[in-house]
C-alpha cells in the first residue's frame, strides 16, 4: 500500500503489524488439511491527511463474499438489535421503500417485510442471499456500485431509507460504494450505516477485528470525509454497544444542506481528545496488542501444564485473527464450537482448530471455555451458564484477559 484509498495521500503510517494470516472466513474441510494455505500480510496503517485507518486490499470482496460462512440470524442479540432499529426507523421516517446493502440472510429486512413495507436486499453471497429469499425477503445477488445502484433505481424506484450495516469497512472502493448508496437514495431520503468505531477499537484493544475482510476502520471524522466523496452529508451519529463499540451514521444527500446534529460535534471532540486526529493516539497500540497476546498465551500454557482442558466458543472472523496472531493450535485449544452448521466438521483457517456443534461442550465438561466472540458477552454468558454446573469457567481475551 503506497497511497490512501480515500484521499490518495502517500502519508501512511504503520499502527500495528499482525504478521501474515489466511483470510478469516476460509474454513477448511478435512480433505484440505494436507494442502497449503495462502496467507496475506495484516498491517494496519493510518493516513495522516484524512485519518482513515486501512489495510492493503490484498483480497477482493469477490474472493470472500460470493460464498460466505457468516449468517447474521444465528446471533439472537443481533436480530433483536435489527428489530429495534426497524421499529424506530419505521416510526420516525415512515419509509415506503427500504433497501439494505449487504443484507445477509434477511435478519433485518424480515422485520420490514412483517410491517408490510416494500423492501429489497442487495447481497453478494449466493448462499446467504438464498436463505433470505427462502424466508420471504426479496434479495438481489450483487455487489453494490454505481451501476448496480442505477439498475435497481431504474427497476424499483429510489429508496426512502438505505441501510448498510457492517459493510462500509468491507469494500476497498470506498468512493464507488458511497456513490452507489447515493444513487439508490431518494433526493430527500436517509442513509443509515453501522460500522465499528475506531475509537473503541483502539481504547479497548479490539485488534482481533482487524482482518482481511475489513479494508478500513473509521472514526467519525474519516467517515464524514468518506460520505462526502459520494455526495452524502453526515447529519447525525449514534454510539452503539454492538461489536464492542460501533457508530450509526445518518446521512442525507449533500444538496439538501442539512446541518449536523450536536452529537456529531460531541463524538468528534471525543475522538480528538483520544488523539485519533493526530499520530499520538496510535503510538502505543502495538504494545497493547502484544500484551493481550502474552496474557492469553501465558494462560493457555499454564492450563496445559496443569492438565486443564480448554475449548473455544464461537468461530467468528475476529477469533481467527486472534488464534493466528497468538500462534494457538489444537494442543492449547482442543476445539471450538459454533451454532452455524455450515462450519461443523471444518477447521479454522491457519490455526486449524476443529469446529464442532455447541453440544460438545456439555458432553466434554472442559475446565475453561475461551469465548472468541467476546462482543456478545452478555448473550453468551447466559447461553453458557450451564458450564458452572461442573465448575467450568469462561475466559474473555479482550480487552484484557478475564476469567469468570
C-alpha positions as CSV (number, residue, x, y, z in Angstrom):
1,X,0.0,0.0,0.0
2,X,1.5,3.3,-1.1
3,X,-1.5,5.7,-1.1
4,X,-4.7,6.2,0.9
5,X,-7.7,4.7,-0.8
6,X,-9.9,7.6,0.2
7,X,-7.8,10.8,-0.4
8,X,-4.9,9.5,-2.4
9,X,-2.3,10.7,0.0
10,X,1.0,9.0,0.4
11,X,1.2,9.8,4.1
12,X,0.5,6.4,5.5
13,X,2.0,5.4,8.9
14,X,2.1,1.9,10.4
15,X,-0.1,1.3,13.5
16,X,0.3,-2.4,14.1
17,X,1.6,-5.3,12.1
18,X,-0.1,-8.7,12.9
19,X,2.1,-10.7,10.6
20,X,0.5,-12.8,7.8
21,X,-2.7,-14.9,8.1
22,X,-5.1,-16.6,5.8
23,X,-8.5,-14.9,5.2
24,X,-10.5,-15.3,8.3
25,X,-13.6,-17.0,6.8
26,X,-11.8,-19.6,4.7
27,X,-12.7,-22.6,6.9
28,X,-11.1,-25.9,5.8
29,X,-12.7,-29.2,5.1
30,X,-10.9,-32.3,6.4
31,X,-9.6,-33.2,3.0
32,X,-7.8,-29.8,2.7
33,X,-5.7,-30.2,5.8
34,X,-2.7,-31.5,3.9
35,X,-2.9,-28.7,1.4
36,X,-1.1,-25.3,1.7
37,X,-2.9,-22.2,2.7
38,X,-2.2,-18.8,1.2
39,X,-1.5,-16.1,3.8
40,X,-1.6,-12.3,3.4
41,X,0.1,-9.6,5.4
42,X,-2.2,-7.9,8.0
43,X,-0.6,-4.5,8.6
44,X,-2.8,-1.6,9.8
45,X,-1.8,1.9,8.7
46,X,-3.4,5.3,9.1
47,X,-3.5,8.2,6.7
48,X,-2.2,11.3,8.4
49,X,-4.1,13.5,5.9
50,X,-7.7,12.2,6.2
51,X,-7.1,9.8,9.2
52,X,-8.7,6.8,7.5
53,X,-7.1,3.6,9.1
54,X,-6.7,0.9,6.5
55,X,-5.0,-2.3,5.4
56,X,-3.9,-3.2,1.9
57,X,-6.6,-4.7,-0.4
58,X,-4.8,-8.0,-0.9
59,X,-8.0,-10.0,-1.4
60,X,-11.1,-8.8,-3.2
61,X,-14.7,-8.9,-2.0
62,X,-15.4,-11.4,-4.7
63,X,-12.8,-13.7,-3.1
64,X,-14.7,-13.6,0.2
65,X,-18.4,-12.8,-0.2
66,X,-19.5,-14.9,-3.2
67,X,-19.8,-17.9,-0.9
68,X,-19.9,-16.8,2.7
69,X,-19.8,-18.6,6.1
70,X,-21.5,-16.0,8.2
71,X,-25.2,-15.9,8.8
72,X,-26.4,-13.0,10.9
73,X,-29.6,-14.7,12.2
74,X,-27.5,-17.1,14.4
75,X,-27.0,-14.2,16.8
76,X,-30.1,-13.7,18.8
77,X,-29.0,-10.3,20.1
78,X,-28.1,-9.1,16.6
79,X,-31.6,-10.0,15.3
80,X,-33.1,-8.1,18.2
81,X,-30.9,-5.1,17.5
82,X,-32.2,-5.1,14.0
83,X,-35.8,-5.4,15.1
84,X,-35.4,-2.3,17.3
85,X,-33.8,-0.4,14.5
86,X,-36.6,-1.2,12.1
87,X,-39.3,-0.3,14.7
88,X,-37.6,3.1,15.3
89,X,-36.9,4.0,11.7
90,X,-40.4,2.9,10.5
91,X,-42.0,5.1,13.2
92,X,-39.8,8.2,12.6
93,X,-39.2,8.1,8.9
94,X,-42.3,6.4,7.5
95,X,-40.4,4.9,4.6
96,X,-42.3,3.5,1.6
97,X,-39.3,1.6,0.2
98,X,-36.3,0.3,2.1
99,X,-33.1,-1.1,0.6
100,X,-30.5,-2.9,2.6
101,X,-27.0,-3.3,1.2
102,X,-25.2,-6.5,2.4
103,X,-28.5,-7.8,3.7
104,X,-27.1,-11.2,4.5
105,X,-29.8,-13.8,5.4
106,X,-32.6,-11.2,5.8
107,X,-32.0,-10.8,9.5
108,X,-33.1,-7.1,9.3
109,X,-35.4,-6.9,6.3
110,X,-37.6,-9.7,7.6
111,X,-38.8,-7.1,10.2
112,X,-39.5,-4.7,7.3
113,X,-41.5,-7.4,5.5
114,X,-43.5,-8.0,8.6
115,X,-44.6,-4.4,8.7
116,X,-45.8,-4.5,5.1
117,X,-43.2,-2.1,3.8
118,X,-41.7,-2.6,0.4
119,X,-38.1,-3.6,0.5
120,X,-35.1,-5.1,-1.3
121,X,-31.9,-6.7,-0.1
122,X,-28.7,-6.5,-2.1
123,X,-26.4,-9.3,-1.0
124,X,-23.4,-10.7,-2.9
125,X,-23.2,-14.1,-1.2
126,X,-25.2,-16.6,-3.1
127,X,-25.8,-19.0,-0.1
128,X,-26.9,-16.4,2.5
129,X,-28.9,-14.5,-0.1
130,X,-30.8,-17.7,-0.9
131,X,-31.5,-18.1,2.8
132,X,-33.1,-14.7,2.8
133,X,-35.3,-15.4,-0.2
134,X,-36.4,-18.7,1.4
135,X,-37.6,-16.6,4.4
136,X,-39.6,-14.3,2.2
137,X,-37.2,-11.4,1.9
138,X,-36.7,-10.1,-1.7
139,X,-33.0,-10.2,-2.4
140,X,-30.8,-9.4,-5.4
141,X,-27.5,-11.2,-5.6
142,X,-25.0,-8.5,-6.5
143,X,-22.2,-6.2,-5.2
144,X,-23.1,-2.6,-4.9
145,X,-21.6,0.0,-7.1
146,X,-22.9,2.9,-9.1
147,X,-24.0,0.7,-12.0
148,X,-25.9,-1.8,-9.8
149,X,-27.5,1.1,-7.9
150,X,-28.6,2.7,-11.1
151,X,-30.2,-0.5,-12.3
152,X,-32.0,-1.1,-9.0
153,X,-33.3,2.5,-9.0
154,X,-34.5,2.2,-12.6
155,X,-36.4,-1.0,-11.8
156,X,-37.7,-0.3,-8.3
157,X,-37.5,3.5,-7.9
158,X,-35.5,5.4,-5.3
159,X,-35.4,4.3,-1.7
160,X,-36.5,6.5,1.2
161,X,-34.2,4.6,3.5
162,X,-30.9,2.8,2.6
163,X,-29.4,0.7,5.3
164,X,-25.7,-0.5,5.2
165,X,-24.8,-2.3,8.4
166,X,-21.3,-3.7,8.9
167,X,-20.4,-3.4,5.2
168,X,-18.7,0.1,5.0
169,X,-15.5,-1.5,6.2
170,X,-15.7,-4.4,3.7
171,X,-15.3,-2.5,0.5
172,X,-12.0,-1.3,-0.9
173,X,-13.6,1.1,-3.4
174,X,-14.9,3.5,-0.7
175,X,-15.8,6.2,-3.2
176,X,-17.6,4.0,-5.7
177,X,-19.6,2.2,-3.0
178,X,-20.6,5.6,-1.4
179,X,-21.7,6.8,-4.8
180,X,-23.8,3.6,-5.1
181,X,-25.5,4.4,-1.8
182,X,-26.3,7.9,-3.1
183,X,-27.6,6.5,-6.4
184,X,-30.1,4.3,-4.6
185,X,-31.4,7.1,-2.5
186,X,-34.3,9.5,-3.0
187,X,-33.3,13.1,-3.1
188,X,-34.9,13.6,0.4
189,X,-34.0,10.2,1.7
190,X,-31.9,8.8,4.5
191,X,-28.9,6.5,4.7
192,X,-28.1,4.6,7.9
193,X,-24.7,3.0,8.2
194,X,-23.4,1.0,11.2
195,X,-19.7,0.3,11.4
196,X,-17.2,-0.4,14.2
197,X,-15.8,2.7,15.8
198,X,-12.0,3.1,15.7
199,X,-12.2,4.9,19.0
200,X,-13.3,1.8,20.9
201,X,-11.1,-0.5,18.8
202,X,-8.1,1.5,20.0
203,X,-9.1,2.1,23.6
204,X,-10.3,-1.5,24.3
205,X,-7.5,-3.4,22.4
206,X,-10.0,-4.9,19.9
207,X,-7.3,-5.7,17.5
208,X,-8.9,-9.1,16.5
209,X,-11.4,-7.1,14.5
210,X,-8.6,-6.3,12.1
211,X,-8.8,-8.9,9.3
212,X,-8.6,-9.0,5.5
213,X,-12.4,-8.5,5.0
214,X,-12.1,-5.2,6.8
215,X,-10.3,-2.9,4.5
216,X,-10.7,0.3,6.6
217,X,-11.6,1.4,10.2
218,X,-13.5,4.6,10.8
219,X,-13.6,7.5,13.1
220,X,-16.5,9.8,12.6
221,X,-14.0,12.3,11.1
222,X,-12.8,9.9,8.4
223,X,-16.4,8.6,7.8
224,X,-17.6,12.1,7.3
225,X,-15.0,12.6,4.6
226,X,-15.8,9.2,3.0
227,X,-19.5,10.1,2.8
228,X,-18.8,13.4,1.2
229,X,-16.8,11.7,-1.5
230,X,-20.0,10.1,-2.8
231,X,-22.4,13.0,-2.4
232,X,-23.7,12.4,1.1
233,X,-23.5,14.6,4.2
234,X,-23.3,13.3,7.8
235,X,-26.2,14.7,9.8
236,X,-26.2,12.6,12.9
237,X,-24.3,9.8,14.8
238,X,-25.3,7.4,17.5
239,X,-22.9,5.4,19.7
240,X,-23.8,1.7,19.8
241,X,-22.6,-1.2,22.0
242,X,-22.6,-3.6,19.1
243,X,-19.3,-5.3,18.0
244,X,-17.6,-3.9,21.1
245,X,-18.5,-0.3,20.1
246,X,-20.0,0.9,16.9
247,X,-21.2,4.1,15.3
248,X,-24.5,4.5,13.5
249,X,-24.0,7.2,10.9
250,X,-27.1,9.0,9.5
251,X,-26.5,10.7,6.2
252,X,-28.6,12.6,3.6
253,X,-27.9,13.9,0.1
254,X,-25.4,16.7,0.2
255,X,-27.5,19.0,-1.9
256,X,-30.1,19.2,1.0
257,X,-27.6,21.2,3.0
258,X,-28.8,19.6,6.3
259,X,-27.0,20.8,9.4
260,X,-25.3,18.0,11.5
261,X,-26.7,17.4,15.0
262,X,-24.8,18.4,18.1
263,X,-24.0,14.7,18.6
264,X,-21.6,14.8,15.6
265,X,-19.6,17.5,17.3
266,X,-19.6,15.7,20.6
267,X,-18.1,12.5,19.1
268,X,-15.6,14.4,17.0
269,X,-14.5,16.1,20.2
270,X,-14.1,12.7,22.0
271,X,-12.0,11.3,19.1
272,X,-9.8,14.4,19.1
273,X,-9.3,14.1,22.9
274,X,-8.2,10.5,22.4
275,X,-5.6,11.7,19.9
276,X,-7.2,10.0,16.9
277,X,-7.0,13.1,14.7
278,X,-3.2,13.1,15.1
279,X,-0.5,10.4,15.4
280,X,-0.3,10.5,19.2
281,X,-3.4,8.3,19.6
282,X,-1.9,5.5,17.7
283,X,1.5,5.3,19.2
284,X,1.1,2.7,22.0
285,X,-1.4,0.4,20.3
286,X,1.1,-2.1,19.1
287,X,2.4,-2.6,22.6
288,X,-1.1,-3.1,24.0
289,X,-1.7,-5.7,21.3
290,X,1.4,-7.5,22.3
291,X,0.3,-7.5,26.0
292,X,-3.0,-9.2,25.0
293,X,-1.1,-11.9,23.2
294,X,1.3,-12.5,26.1
295,X,-1.5,-12.7,28.7
296,X,-3.6,-15.2,26.6
297,X,-0.6,-17.4,25.8
298,X,0.5,-17.4,29.4
299,X,-2.9,-18.6,30.5
300,X,-3.2,-21.3,27.9
301,X,0.4,-22.6,28.6
302,X,-0.3,-22.7,32.3
303,X,-3.6,-24.5,31.8
304,X,-1.9,-27.1,29.6
305,X,0.9,-27.6,32.1
306,X,-1.7,-28.2,34.9
307,X,-3.6,-30.7,32.7
308,X,-6.6,-28.4,32.4
309,X,-8.8,-28.6,29.3
310,X,-9.6,-25.5,27.3
311,X,-12.1,-25.3,24.4
312,X,-13.5,-22.4,22.5
313,X,-16.9,-21.0,21.9
314,X,-17.6,-19.4,18.5
315,X,-15.8,-19.4,15.3
316,X,-16.0,-15.7,14.2
317,X,-13.7,-14.0,11.8
318,X,-12.2,-12.0,14.7
319,X,-11.4,-15.2,16.5
320,X,-9.3,-16.4,13.7
321,X,-7.2,-13.2,13.8
322,X,-6.6,-13.8,17.5
323,X,-5.8,-17.5,17.1
324,X,-3.3,-16.9,14.3
325,X,-1.6,-13.9,15.8
326,X,-1.1,-15.7,19.1
327,X,0.0,-19.0,17.4
328,X,-2.7,-21.0,19.1
329,X,-3.1,-24.6,17.8
330,X,-5.1,-27.7,19.0
331,X,-2.6,-28.5,21.6
332,X,-3.7,-25.4,23.5
333,X,-7.3,-25.2,22.3
334,X,-8.8,-28.6,21.6
335,X,-11.7,-27.4,19.5
336,X,-14.2,-24.6,19.3
337,X,-18.0,-24.8,18.8
338,X,-20.4,-22.7,16.8
339,X,-24.1,-22.5,16.2
340,X,-23.6,-22.3,12.4
341,X,-23.9,-25.8,11.0
342,X,-22.0,-24.7,7.9
343,X,-18.8,-24.7,10.0
344,X,-19.3,-28.0,11.7
345,X,-16.7,-30.6,10.8
346,X,-14.5,-27.9,9.3
347,X,-11.3,-26.3,10.7
348,X,-10.4,-22.7,11.4
349,X,-8.1,-21.1,8.8
350,X,-4.4,-21.1,9.7
351,X,-4.7,-22.5,13.3
352,X,-6.8,-25.5,12.1
353,X,-8.8,-25.8,15.2
354,X,-11.7,-28.2,14.8
355,X,-15.2,-26.6,14.7
356,X,-17.9,-28.8,16.4
357,X,-21.6,-28.3,17.4
358,X,-22.2,-26.5,20.7
359,X,-23.5,-29.6,22.4
360,X,-19.9,-30.9,22.5
361,X,-19.1,-28.6,25.5
362,X,-21.7,-30.2,27.8
363,X,-20.6,-33.7,26.7
364,X,-16.9,-33.0,27.5
365,X,-17.2,-30.7,30.5
366,X,-14.0,-28.7,29.9
367,X,-12.3,-26.7,32.7
368,X,-12.3,-23.5,30.6
369,X,-14.3,-22.1,27.6
370,X,-12.5,-19.4,25.7
371,X,-15.2,-17.0,24.3
372,X,-14.0,-15.8,20.9
373,X,-17.0,-13.6,20.0
374,X,-16.3,-11.5,23.2
375,X,-18.5,-8.7,21.8
376,X,-21.6,-11.0,22.6
377,X,-20.5,-11.3,26.2
378,X,-23.9,-10.8,27.8
379,X,-25.7,-13.1,25.4
380,X,-23.1,-15.8,25.5
381,X,-22.7,-15.7,29.3
382,X,-26.4,-16.5,29.6
383,X,-26.1,-19.3,26.9
384,X,-23.1,-20.8,28.6
385,X,-24.4,-20.6,32.2
386,X,-24.6,-24.4,32.3
387,X,-20.8,-24.5,32.4
388,X,-20.8,-23.6,36.0
389,X,-22.6,-26.9,36.8
390,X,-19.2,-28.7,36.7
391,X,-17.1,-25.8,37.9
392,X,-16.1,-24.7,34.5
393,X,-15.2,-21.1,33.8
394,X,-15.4,-18.7,30.9
395,X,-12.4,-16.8,29.6
396,X,-12.7,-13.5,27.8
397,X,-9.4,-12.4,26.0
398,X,-10.4,-8.8,25.1
399,X,-9.8,-6.0,26.2
400,X,-7.8,-7.8,29.0
401,X,-7.7,-11.4,29.9
402,X,-10.6,-12.1,32.3
403,X,-11.6,-15.5,33.8
404,X,-15.2,-15.6,35.2
